[in-house]
Amino acid sequence: MSTAFHEDASIQVLRRMKEGGFDFARFHPIEFYAIFPDEERARMAARNFRGESLKAEVSPGEGGAWHLQISKVMYATQAGIGAFEHDLESIVIPLGGRMDGWGVTQELNASAAP
């Protein structure tokens, strides 16, 4: 996938988050996803992402694929998400994996709940 596509998709998601009342002033665990053809390569990529604000999980997927989920505690900004996606992609692609997007859990405001 092209960098321009990632940026356009991220802008759209961030816009929807803003419309939904997302709290951009706080740190959030942002989840980044990648898919690999085998467990070994997924684990090789995961070893690059360990630390105080990072968590990496590898799990089996459908059809023999393996999923890598990186959780990074950070501000949800276009620049921050784009930079981390770029860093992740530079590890994922050479290992034969592909990026599979990002997401964040949005807490509902008590006053906005039905």
Secondary structure, 3 states (H helix, E strand, C coil): CCHHHHHHHHHHHHHHHHHCCCCCCCCEEEEEEEEECCHHHHHHHHCCCCECCEEEEEEECHHHCEEEEEEEEECCCHHHHHHHHHHHHHHHHHHCCEEEEEEECCCCCCCCCC
